[in-house]
Amino acid sequence: MCELFGITSKRCIRINDYLNQFYSHCEQHPHGWGLAIMQQNQLIIEKQPIKASQSKELQQILEKPIIVEHAFAHIRLATMGYMDSFNCHPFSKIDNSGRTWTLIHNGTIFNYEPLNRYISQQLGETDSERILLFIIDKINEAQDAKNAPLNSDECFNFIEGIIRDLSEGNKLNLMLFNGEFMYVHANYKQSLYYLQAHDSIFISTRPLSKENWKEFPINKVISLKNGEIYKRGRTHNHEYRITGEHFDYIVDHMSEEMKNKLIEKFGDLNYAKEYSLNHQ
Protein backbone atom coordinates (compact mmCIF):
# COMPACT_ATOMS: atom_id res chain seq x y z
CA MET A 1 0.00 0.00 0.00
CA CYS A 2 1.60 3.30 1.11
CA GLU A 3 3.50 4.86 3.99
CA LEU A 4 2.64 8.06 5.87
CA PHE A 5 4.62 10.63 7.83
CA GLY A 6 3.38 13.67 9.70
CA ILE A 7 4.70 16.19 12.20
CA THR A 8 3.10 18.89 14.29
CA SER A 9 5.30 21.04 16.53
CA LYS A 10 5.25 23.98 18.94
CA ARG A 11 8.26 25.42 17.16
CA CYS A 12 10.06 25.19 13.87
CA ILE A 13 12.15 22.03 13.83
CA ARG A 14 14.50 20.47 11.30
CA ILE A 15 13.12 17.16 10.01
CA ASN A 16 15.69 16.11 7.38
CA ASP A 17 16.87 13.04 9.31
CA TYR A 18 13.32 11.72 9.70
CA LEU A 19 12.49 12.40 6.06
CA ASN A 20 15.67 10.74 4.80
CA GLN A 21 14.80 7.61 6.76
CA PHE A 22 11.17 7.75 5.66
CA TYR A 23 11.96 8.09 1.95
CA SER A 24 14.54 5.29 2.20
CA HIS A 25 11.54 2.91 2.37
CA CYS A 26 10.75 3.72 -1.25
CA GLU A 27 12.18 0.42 -2.52
CA GLN A 28 8.98 -1.19 -1.22
CA HIS A 29 6.87 1.83 -2.27
CA PRO A 30 8.30 2.88 -5.64
CA HIS A 31 5.35 4.49 -7.40
CA GLY A 32 5.50 8.07 -6.15
CA TRP A 33 6.47 10.45 -3.38
CA GLY A 34 4.99 13.59 -1.90
CA LEU A 35 5.86 16.28 0.63
CA ALA A 36 3.65 19.03 2.06
CA ILE A 37 4.97 21.93 4.15
CA MET A 38 2.03 23.50 5.98
CA GLN A 39 2.13 26.77 7.88
CA GLN A 40 -1.45 27.72 8.78
CA ASN A 41 -3.09 28.44 5.40
CA GLN A 42 0.19 28.58 3.51
CA LEU A 43 0.82 25.29 1.78
CA ILE A 44 3.64 24.02 -0.45
CA ILE A 45 3.21 20.58 -2.02
CA GLU A 46 5.85 18.77 -4.06
CA LYS A 47 5.16 15.33 -5.53
CA GLN A 48 6.17 13.08 -8.41
CA PRO A 49 5.03 9.67 -9.72
CA ILE A 50 8.51 8.13 -9.52
CA LYS A 51 10.53 6.28 -6.91
CA ALA A 52 11.79 8.72 -4.27
CA SER A 53 15.40 7.55 -4.63
CA GLN A 54 15.31 8.35 -8.36
CA SER A 55 13.96 11.88 -7.95
CA LYS A 56 16.50 14.66 -8.49
CA GLU A 57 13.88 17.12 -7.28
CA LEU A 58 13.48 15.35 -3.95
CA GLN A 59 17.25 15.01 -3.59
CA GLN A 60 17.62 18.77 -4.01
CA ILE A 61 14.88 19.39 -1.45
CA LEU A 62 16.47 17.07 1.14
CA GLU A 63 19.93 18.59 0.67
CA LYS A 64 18.66 21.84 2.20
CA PRO A 65 17.47 22.27 5.80
CA ILE A 66 13.75 21.53 6.07
CA ILE A 67 12.57 23.45 9.11
CA VAL A 68 8.85 23.29 9.77
CA GLU A 69 6.06 23.32 12.33
CA HIS A 70 3.74 21.08 10.32
CA ALA A 71 4.42 18.70 7.43
CA PHE A 72 3.19 15.56 5.69
CA ALA A 73 5.16 13.07 3.59
CA HIS A 74 3.96 10.07 1.58
CA ILE A 75 5.38 7.24 -0.50
CA ARG A 76 3.09 5.24 -2.73
CA LEU A 77 2.70 1.61 -3.66
CA ALA A 78 0.17 1.74 -6.47
CA THR A 79 -1.91 -1.37 -5.91
CA MET A 80 -4.66 0.58 -7.68
CA GLY A 81 -4.45 3.55 -10.05
CA TYR A 82 -1.83 4.55 -12.56
CA MET A 83 1.54 6.11 -11.79
CA ASP A 84 0.55 9.73 -12.29
CA SER A 85 1.13 12.93 -10.33
CA PHE A 86 -2.65 13.27 -9.91
CA ASN A 87 -2.61 9.99 -7.95
CA CYS A 88 0.26 11.00 -5.66
CA HIS A 89 -0.38 12.31 -2.16
CA PRO A 90 -0.81 14.75 -0.48
CA PHE A 91 -4.13 16.08 -1.74
CA SER A 92 -5.43 19.53 -0.81
CA LYS A 93 -8.60 21.57 -1.20
CA ILE A 94 -9.96 24.86 0.17
CA ASP A 95 -13.36 24.96 1.88
CA ASN A 96 -15.81 27.84 1.48
CA SER A 97 -14.52 29.58 4.61
CA GLY A 98 -11.02 29.79 3.10
CA ARG A 99 -9.39 27.02 5.14
CA THR A 100 -6.98 24.76 3.27
CA TRP A 101 -7.35 21.04 4.03
CA THR A 102 -4.52 18.62 3.25
CA LEU A 103 -4.83 14.81 3.34
CA ILE A 104 -2.64 11.72 3.10
CA HIS A 105 -4.09 8.22 3.24
CA ASN A 106 -2.98 4.62 3.47
CA GLY A 107 -5.66 2.01 2.90
CA THR A 108 -8.52 1.03 0.64
CA ILE A 109 -12.19 2.03 0.56
CA PHE A 110 -13.93 -1.16 -0.50
CA ASN A 111 -17.47 0.09 -0.19
CA TYR A 112 -18.79 3.54 0.65
CA GLU A 113 -21.50 4.66 -1.75
CA PRO A 114 -21.30 8.45 -1.08
CA LEU A 115 -17.77 8.55 -2.55
CA ASN A 116 -18.87 7.27 -5.95
CA ARG A 117 -20.23 10.65 -7.11
CA TYR A 118 -16.68 12.06 -7.04
CA ILE A 119 -15.28 9.60 -9.58
CA SER A 120 -16.30 11.98 -12.39
CA GLN A 121 -15.07 15.06 -10.51
CA GLN A 122 -11.62 14.03 -9.31
CA LEU A 123 -8.39 14.74 -11.17
CA GLY A 124 -6.87 11.31 -10.48
CA GLU A 125 -8.26 7.87 -9.77
CA THR A 126 -7.65 7.25 -6.06
CA ASP A 127 -10.20 6.72 -3.34
CA SER A 128 -7.95 8.97 -1.22
CA GLU A 129 -8.75 12.00 -3.37
CA ARG A 130 -12.44 11.13 -3.20
CA ILE A 131 -12.28 11.06 0.61
CA LEU A 132 -11.02 14.64 0.67
CA LEU A 133 -13.61 15.86 -1.86
CA PHE A 134 -16.35 14.24 0.21
CA ILE A 135 -15.10 15.77 3.47
CA ILE A 136 -14.91 19.27 1.97
CA ASP A 137 -18.41 19.01 0.51
CA LYS A 138 -19.82 17.95 3.87
CA ILE A 139 -17.95 20.73 5.70
CA ASN A 140 -19.25 23.28 3.20
CA GLU A 141 -22.81 22.04 3.67
CA ALA A 142 -22.49 22.36 7.44
CA GLN A 143 -20.95 25.84 7.19
CA ASP A 144 -23.63 26.99 4.74
CA ALA A 145 -26.34 25.78 7.11
CA LYS A 146 -24.66 27.58 10.03
CA ASN A 147 -23.82 30.62 7.89
CA ALA A 148 -20.41 30.68 9.57
CA PRO A 149 -17.20 28.62 9.70
CA LEU A 150 -17.19 25.58 11.98
CA ASN A 151 -15.34 26.19 15.24
CA SER A 152 -12.67 23.81 16.53
CA ASP A 153 -15.05 21.55 18.47
CA GLU A 154 -17.56 21.47 15.63
CA CYS A 155 -14.78 20.58 13.18
CA PHE A 156 -13.59 17.75 15.39
CA ASN A 157 -17.05 16.30 15.89
CA PHE A 158 -17.75 16.57 12.18
CA ILE A 159 -14.49 14.91 11.10
CA GLU A 160 -14.89 12.21 13.74
CA GLY A 161 -18.35 11.33 12.47
CA ILE A 162 -17.24 11.13 8.84
CA ILE A 163 -14.20 9.00 9.63
CA ARG A 164 -16.19 6.71 11.91
CA ASP A 165 -18.63 6.01 9.07
CA LEU A 166 -15.88 5.64 6.47
CA SER A 167 -13.91 3.17 8.57
CA GLU A 168 -16.64 0.54 8.74
CA GLY A 169 -15.51 -2.33 6.52
CA ASN A 170 -12.70 -0.24 5.04
CA LYS A 171 -8.95 0.12 5.61
CA LEU A 172 -8.48 3.69 6.76
CA ASN A 173 -5.26 5.19 8.04
CA LEU A 174 -5.18 8.89 7.31
CA MET A 175 -3.90 12.29 8.41
CA LEU A 176 -5.78 15.50 7.73
CA PHE A 177 -4.65 19.08 8.45
CA ASN A 178 -6.76 22.24 8.24
CA GLY A 179 -4.17 24.91 8.99
CA GLU A 180 -4.63 24.62 12.76
CA PHE A 181 -5.44 21.04 13.76
CA MET A 182 -4.09 17.72 12.56
CA TYR A 183 -6.58 14.83 12.65
CA VAL A 184 -5.14 11.30 12.72
CA HIS A 185 -6.90 7.94 12.45
CA ALA A 186 -5.80 4.31 12.13
CA ASN A 187 -7.95 1.19 12.21
CA TYR A 188 -5.53 -1.69 11.83
CA LYS A 189 -2.91 -2.80 14.30
CA GLN A 190 0.81 -2.10 14.08
CA SER A 191 0.36 0.17 11.08
CA LEU A 192 1.01 3.60 12.62
CA TYR A 193 3.44 4.84 15.29
CA TYR A 194 4.10 8.12 17.06
CA LEU A 195 6.94 9.84 18.87
CA GLN A 196 6.63 12.72 21.34
CA ALA A 197 9.96 14.57 21.40
CA HIS A 198 11.49 17.99 20.78
CA ASP A 199 8.18 19.77 21.58
CA SER A 200 6.71 17.86 18.66
CA ILE A 201 4.63 14.83 17.75
CA PHE A 202 5.91 12.72 14.85
CA ILE A 203 3.67 10.08 13.25
CA SER A 204 4.83 7.43 10.82
CA THR A 205 3.83 4.08 9.36
CA ARG A 206 7.11 2.73 10.72
CA PRO A 207 9.42 4.09 13.46
CA LEU A 208 12.08 6.30 11.89
CA SER A 209 14.72 6.39 14.63
CA LYS A 210 15.90 4.61 17.78
CA GLU A 211 13.82 6.99 19.91
CA ASN A 212 10.80 5.92 21.96
CA TRP A 213 8.20 5.37 19.24
CA LYS A 214 4.88 3.90 20.39
CA GLU A 215 2.00 2.34 18.51
CA PHE A 216 -0.65 4.89 17.63
CA PRO A 217 -4.06 4.10 19.18
CA ILE A 218 -6.45 2.52 16.70
CA ASN A 219 -10.18 2.97 16.15
CA LYS A 220 -10.45 6.58 17.24
CA VAL A 221 -9.80 10.03 15.80
CA ILE A 222 -7.18 12.06 17.65
CA SER A 223 -6.62 15.75 16.94
CA LEU A 224 -3.24 17.39 17.47
CA LYS A 225 -2.25 21.04 17.69
CA ASN A 226 1.25 22.50 17.85
CA GLY A 227 2.92 19.34 19.09
CA GLU A 228 0.29 18.36 21.65
CA ILE A 229 -2.78 16.13 21.76
CA TYR A 230 -5.83 18.39 21.64
CA LYS A 231 -8.72 15.94 21.71
CA ARG A 232 -9.35 12.19 21.64
CA GLY A 233 -12.48 10.83 20.00
CA ARG A 234 -14.63 7.94 21.07
CA THR A 235 -13.41 4.43 20.33
CA HIS A 236 -15.32 2.65 17.58
CA ASN A 237 -15.34 -1.06 16.72
CA HIS A 238 -14.36 -0.84 13.05
CA GLU A 239 -10.95 -2.46 13.27
CA TYR A 240 -9.93 -3.54 9.80
CA ARG A 241 -9.33 -7.19 9.01
CA ILE A 242 -8.88 -8.32 5.43
CA THR A 243 -11.50 -10.70 4.03
CA GLY A 244 -11.43 -12.96 1.00
CA GLU A 245 -13.71 -10.49 -0.81
CA HIS A 246 -11.34 -7.63 0.00
CA PHE A 247 -8.37 -9.57 -1.35
CA ASP A 248 -10.26 -10.37 -4.55
CA TYR A 249 -11.28 -6.70 -4.92
CA ILE A 250 -7.68 -5.53 -4.62
CA VAL A 251 -6.44 -8.11 -7.13
CA ASP A 252 -9.23 -7.20 -9.57
CA HIS A 253 -8.13 -3.53 -9.47
CA MET A 254 -4.40 -4.25 -9.33
CA SER A 255 -1.99 -3.52 -12.15
CA GLU A 256 -0.41 -6.44 -13.99
CA GLU A 257 2.93 -5.39 -12.52
CA MET A 258 1.61 -5.81 -8.98
CA LYS A 259 -0.09 -9.12 -9.79
CA ASN A 260 3.16 -10.46 -11.21
CA LYS A 261 5.03 -9.38 -8.07
CA LEU A 262 2.52 -11.24 -5.90
CA ILE A 263 2.86 -14.37 -8.02
CA GLU A 264 6.65 -14.07 -7.94
CA LYS A 265 6.59 -13.82 -4.15
CA PHE A 266 3.96 -16.45 -3.33
CA GLY A 267 3.92 -18.75 -6.34
CA ASP A 268 0.27 -18.09 -7.16
CA LEU A 269 -2.53 -15.73 -6.15
CA ASN A 270 -4.44 -18.36 -4.16
CA TYR A 271 -1.51 -18.85 -1.82
CA ALA A 272 -1.07 -15.08 -1.55
CA LYS A 273 -4.72 -14.85 -0.54
CA GLU A 274 -4.39 -17.63 2.02
CA TYR A 275 -1.28 -16.03 3.49
CA SER A 276 -2.97 -12.61 3.75
CA LEU A 277 -6.00 -14.05 5.55
CA ASN A 278 -3.95 -16.10 8.01
CA HIS A 279 -1.31 -13.49 8.91
CA GLN A 280 -3.25 -10.57 10.32
PEPEWO-V922574 format. One record per residue. N is the residue number from 1. OMEGA is omega in radians with two decimals (NA if undefined). Layout:
BEGIN
((N & OMEGA) (N & OMEGA))
END
This chain:
BEGIN
((1 & -3.08) (2 & 2.99) (3 & -3.07) (4 & 2.99) (5 & 3.06) (6 & 3.04) (7 & 2.93) (8 & -2.98) (9 & 3.04) (10 & -3.05) (11 & 3.07) (12 & -3.08) (13 & 3.12) (14 & -3.06) (15 & -3.08) (16 & -3.09) (17 & 3.13) (18 & -3.13) (19 & 3.11) (20 & 3.11) (21 & -3.14) (22 & -3.09) (23 & 3.08) (24 & 3.11) (25 & -3.01) (26 & 3.11) (27 & 3.08) (28 & -3.09) (29 & -2.89) (30 & -2.90) (31 & 3.07) (32 & 3.09) (33 & 3.09) (34 & 3.10) (35 & 3.08) (36 & 3.01) (37 & -2.98) (38 & 3.08) (39 & -3.04) (40 & -3.11) (41 & 3.02) (42 & -3.02) (43 & 3.02) (44 & 3.11) (45 & 3.00) (46 & 3.11) (47 & 3.13) (48 & 3.12) (49 & 3.09) (50 & 3.12) (51 & -3.06) (52 & -3.10) (53 & 3.14) (54 & -3.05) (55 & 3.05) (56 & 3.12) (57 & 3.12) (58 & 3.11) (59 & 3.12) (60 & 3.11) (61 & -3.05) (62 & 3.11) (63 & 3.13) (64 & 3.10) (65 & 3.08) (66 & -3.02) (67 & -2.95) (68 & 2.90) (69 & -3.11) (70 & 3.12) (71 & 2.98) (72 & 2.97) (73 & -3.04) (74 & 2.93) (75 & -2.90) (76 & 2.89) (77 & -2.94) (78 & 3.03) (79 & 3.07) (80 & 3.13) (81 & -3.10) (82 & 3.00) (83 & -3.05) (84 & -3.12) (85 & 3.12) (86 & 3.12) (87 & 3.14) (88 & 3.07) (89 & 0.06) (90 & 3.01) (91 & 3.13) (92 & 3.10) (93 & -3.13) (94 & 3.09) (95 & -3.03) (96 & 2.99) (97 & 3.11) (98 & 3.10) (99 & 3.09) (100 & 3.13) (101 & -3.12) (102 & -3.02) (103 & 2.88) (104 & -2.98) (105 & 2.99) (106 & -3.14) (107 & -3.14) (108 & 3.01) (109 & -3.10) (110 & -3.10) (111 & 3.01) (112 & -2.95) (113 & -3.10) (114 & -3.14) (115 & -3.00) (116 & -3.11) (117 & -3.08) (118 & 3.13) (119 & -3.12) (120 & -3.08) (121 & -3.00) (122 & 3.12) (123 & 3.14) (124 & -3.07) (125 & -2.93) (126 & 3.01) (127 & 3.12) (128 & 3.10) (129 & 3.13) (130 & 3.09) (131 & -3.11) (132 & 3.12) (133 & 3.12) (134 & -3.14) (135 & -3.11) (136 & 3.10) (137 & -3.12) (138 & 3.09) (139 & 3.13) (140 & 3.10) (141 & -3.12) (142 & -3.14) (143 & 3.07) (144 & 3.13) (145 & 3.14) (146 & -3.04) (147 & 3.13) (148 & 3.08) (149 & 3.04) (150 & 3.06) (151 & -3.01) (152 & 3.14) (153 & 3.11) (154 & 3.09) (155 & -3.11) (156 & -3.11) (157 & -3.14) (158 & 3.13) (159 & 3.13) (160 & -3.13) (161 & 3.13) (162 & -3.09) (163 & 3.08) (164 & 3.14) (165 & -3.11) (166 & -3.01) (167 & -3.10) (168 & 3.13) (169 & -3.10) (170 & 3.14) (171 & -2.89) (172 & 2.88) (173 & 3.14) (174 & 2.98) (175 & -3.06) (176 & -3.11) (177 & -3.10) (178 & -3.14) (179 & 3.13) (180 & -3.08) (181 & 3.01) (182 & 3.13) (183 & -3.07) (184 & 3.13) (185 & 3.00) (186 & 3.10) (187 & 2.92) (188 & -2.93) (189 & 3.04) (190 & -3.14) (191 & 3.11) (192 & -3.08) (193 & 3.12) (194 & 3.12) (195 & 3.01) (196 & -3.10) (197 & 3.04) (198 & -3.08) (199 & -3.03) (200 & 2.94) (201 & 3.09) (202 & 3.12) (203 & -3.08) (204 & 3.06) (205 & 3.07) (206 & 3.05) (207 & -3.03) (208 & -3.14) (209 & 3.10) (210 & 3.11) (211 & -2.96) (212 & 3.08) (213 & 3.11) (214 & 3.11) (215 & 3.12) (216 & 3.14) (217 & 3.13) (218 & 3.01) (219 & 2.99) (220 & 3.05) (221 & 3.07) (222 & 3.10) (223 & -3.11) (224 & 3.09) (225 & 3.05) (226 & 3.03) (227 & -3.14) (228 & 3.03) (229 & -3.12) (230 & -3.07) (231 & 3.06) (232 & 3.12) (233 & 3.10) (234 & 3.10) (235 & 3.05) (236 & -3.07) (237 & -3.07) (238 & 3.06) (239 & -3.08) (240 & 2.97) (241 & -3.08) (242 & 3.07) (243 & 3.07) (244 & 3.11) (245 & 3.11) (246 & 3.14) (247 & -3.14) (248 & 3.11) (249 & -3.13) (250 & -3.13) (251 & 3.14) (252 & -3.11) (253 & -3.04) (254 & 3.06) (255 & 3.10) (256 & 3.10) (257 & -3.12) (258 & 3.09) (259 & -3.14) (260 & 3.11) (261 & 3.08) (262 & 3.14) (263 & 3.11) (264 & -3.09) (265 & -2.99) (266 & -3.13) (267 & 3.02) (268 & -3.05) (269 & 3.12) (270 & 3.11) (271 & 3.08) (272 & 3.11) (273 & 3.13) (274 & -3.14) (275 & -3.11) (276 & -3.10) (277 & -3.06) (278 & -3.12) (279 & 3.13) (280 & NA))
END
